[in-house]
């Protein structure tokens, strides 16, 4: 059924539909807010791991 998965033309169709739905002016703002949300989620996940004591925070060298 989904042996080939996503092909490049699937992604092009999704991008065109998003452009038509939201317009070219709102897409950069939406991408920026999505990036901020991902950073917040990642930092909160790290903080929760550090509170458990299961994985201590060590700075990367």
Secondary structure, DSSP 8 states (H G I E B T S, - for coil): --SS---HHHHHHHHHHHHHHH-HHHHHHHHHHHHHHHHHHHHHHHHHHHHHTSS------
